[in-house]
Amino acid sequence: NGTTEKLIVGIYVDDLWQLYSHDGSGSLYAEFTEALKARWEIEDEGEISDLLGVQFEREGKVLKLHQQAYIEKVTADFFPDASPVQSKANKVPCDHLLPMLVADALLQDASKVDPDLVKKYQSLCGSLLYAVGNTRPDAAFATGYLCRAMSKPTPAVFDAALNVLAYLYRTRELGLRFEPDSTELSGMSDADWAVKHSTTGYLFRHACAAVSWGSKKQQSVALSTCEAEIMASSEGAKEAIYLSGFLTELGYPLSRPLEIGCDNRGAIDLAYNP
């Protein structure tokens, strides 16, 4: 009938999520859904409210993503009373001692590591990663650091991981709040310089909330904060190229090159040096 229809389908194994511009009889959405039903047994659950442990809430044009139910379930698994003890009433995911605790864990004799503690620690870190990767970028740095000791945890570093879970539990209602905004995709990068391997961090925002973020150990040793920052900006640039292409594929190309914020003058100057 002369109108342009758009159908975007997100797929994870046997879970499908559809975003469509038109519905009703004869629409591309209806045609696609009927084609699925003709070949497989499927169930249309209607407007999305929960997907893979992520909850969706709408208020007008505002969409909020959070994992309150998931965090409560994980907390019940690791705290017998289903509520973190008062001693873990930290207001931030971790304190300045975390890098030292992880370094001490990595220096210990592997033969003396408790295998039961390793299993519990790996399970806890995996649970934290799922929350961080979906809706909680505020705990990305702490969780990424904890994962460095995945094979050789100590009781102290396990306790630090419990602190991160306790923080998520107390702030379990927090999440990502998206709303219509004319501002295009923007990003920033940063680095936490260390004596050995520094940490890269980046975050990109679109529609008033974070859409992509990362915090991970740098592969090579930076000899200065400037070098650590330029490596972080490089990782951010790779993600920027991907996101720019992804938005173009969805039909929303950027009107200008994507800017990445950096708070290190040396790294900024080095990035412009041919």
N, C-alpha and C positions, 0 to 999 in steps of 0.2 A: 504493500500500500504506500510505498514511497518513503517510509520511515526507516531509520537505521537502528537495528537492534544490537545489543552487546550482551554477551553471556561469558562470565568468568567463572571457571571451575577450579577450586582448590581440592587436591586429592592427597589423602594420607592412607595408604593401604586400601581399606574398604570403606573409609569415611570420605564423603564428598560434601563440599560446601559450595553453594552456587550464589553468585551475585548477578542479578539480571536487570535489564532496563525495562523489559516488558514481560508481563505474564498473561494468563488467560488463554483461551482456545486459539490455536493457530500461531502462538508466539514461539520464538526460538527456544525459550525455557520449557514450554509444554512439549515441543517436539523432541527435545533432548531427553526429558524425563520419561516420555513414553517409549523412546528407543531403549532406554535403560531397562524399563519394566518388561519390555518384550524379550530381553535376553537374560536378565537376572532377577532374582527375588530382592526387591528393594523396598525400603520404607521411607516415605517422605515425612520427616518429623516437623515440618513447618519452620517457622521463624527460629533462628538459632538462639539458644540460651546457654548451651554448654557444648564445648568441643574439645575433646582430649584433655579434660581437666581444667580448661580455661572457661570461666563464666563470662557471659555477655549481658550487660544491662543497658537499656536505652531510656533516655529522657529527652523527648523531642528529637533534635538532630545531634544530640550528644551520645556517644557510645563509649562505655567503660568496659575494659577487660581486666579481670582480676582472678586470683586463684585462692580465694578464701577457704573453700571447702577442701581443696587439695592440701593446703598448708595445715589445716586443722587435722586432717587424716595423718599426715606425716608426723605432726607433733604428738599425736596420740600413740604412735608407734615408738617414739624415742623418749617420751616422758611418761612414766607410769600413771601419773594422775591426770594426763591429758592437758596439763598446763605447766609451763616452765616455772621452775622454782624462783623465788624472789631474788636469789643471788645472781641470777642471769637477767637482771632487769636493765640490760645495756640499752642505750638510746641510739646507738649506731651499730652497724653490722660487725665491726671489729675494732680493736684498738691498735696502738702503735707497736705492740709486742708481737703481733701475728707473724711478720717476716722472721723474727728471731726464733719463734717457736717452730716454724716450718724448717728453718735452717738446722736447728738442733735435731729435729726428727730425721732429716736426711743424712746427718752425720752418724747416727747410731748404727750399731752392728746389726745387719739384716737377720742374722741367726737368732737374735734375741727378741725379735718382733713377735708379739702375740698374734697368732693367726685368727683367733676369734675377734680380736680388736680390729684387725685388717678388714674382715668381712663387714663388721658393723660400720666402720669408718667409710668404706667404699659405698655401702648402701646409703649412708647419710649424705655423702657428697653427691651421689647420683640424684638423690631426691632434691637437694639444694639446686643442682644444675638445672633441673627441669623447671623449677620456679623462676630461676634467674634468666633462663633462655627464653621464657615466654612473656613474663609481665613484670619482673623485678630487676631492672638494671642497677638499682641502688645497692644490691648485694653482689654484684658481679666481681668486683675487685677481691672481696673477702673470699668468695667461693673459689675463684680462680687460683688464689694463693693456696688455699686448703688442698686443692687437687694436686698440687706439686708433691705432697706427702702421701699420695694415695697408696703406695706400696710399703711405706715404712712409717705409719702413724705412731704417735706416742699418746699416752693418756692426756697430756696437756693440750696437744693439737686436736684431739677428739673433743675435749671440753670446749675449745675455741669454735669447733664446728657446731656444737650444741648452742653456743652463744648466737651464732648466725641464725640458726633455726628459731631460737627464742625471739630474736629481733623480728624475724618474718612473722611469727605468731602474733606478737603484739601489734604489728602494723599490717595484719592480714587483709584488712579492708582496702589497702592501697592497691593501685594498679595503673593502667594506662587509660587516659581520658582523651578521647578523640572528638574533635568538633570541626565544622567547616571553617576554613581559613584560607585566605588568598595568598599567604606566604608560601613560597616554594620550599622544597626540600633543603635543609641546611644541616651542617655537621660540624663536629669539633673533635680534636684529638688531644691527647695528653700522655705523659709518661711519668712513671714513678722510678726515678733513678736509683740504682742499687750498686753495691760494690761488685757484685757478680752480674747476674742477669736482671735487667730492669723489666718493668711491666708496661706493656702498651695498652692504652685505653682509647676507645672512640665511641661516639654516639651520634646518631642522625635523627632529626625530628621532622615530622610532617603531620599536618592537621593537628597541631598543638600538642603532640605527644611523641615519644620516642618510637621509632619503627625498626631501628637496628642498632646494636651496640656490641661491644666486645671488650674483654680484659684478659690478656694472656701474656705469658712470659716471652720476652724477646729471645730470638734464637742465638744471637751473638752478644758479646759483652760490649756495652757502650762505655767509652772512656770519658764521657762528659755528659752533662744534662742536655747539651745541644745535640749530641749524637743520639741520645735516647729519644729526644723529641722528634728528630727528623725520621727515625725509624717508625715511631708511632704515627706520624703524619703520612708516611708511605703506606702503612697498613690501612689508614683511613682513606687514602686516595684509591686504593684497590676496591674498598667497599663502595666508595662514591661512584666509581665507574660501573660497578655491578648494579647499584640502585638506579642510576640514571638510565641504564639500558632496560631495566625491569619496568620502570615507569613508562618508558617509550613503548615497550611491548604492550602495556595495558592501555595505551592510547593517551597518555599524559606526559608528553616530552617536556623537558625543562626548557625555559625560554633563554637561559644563559648558563654558562659553566657553573657547576656546583662549587660553592665556597666551603672551605674547611677551616675552622678557627684553630689557632695555635697560640699559646701564651709565652712562647720563647722566641725572642727577637733573633737570636743566632740561627735557630732552625728556619725561621721565616726567610732570612736573608740567604741561607744556604739553598733553600728550595728554589729561589729565583736566580741562582748562580748557574749559568749554562756550563 
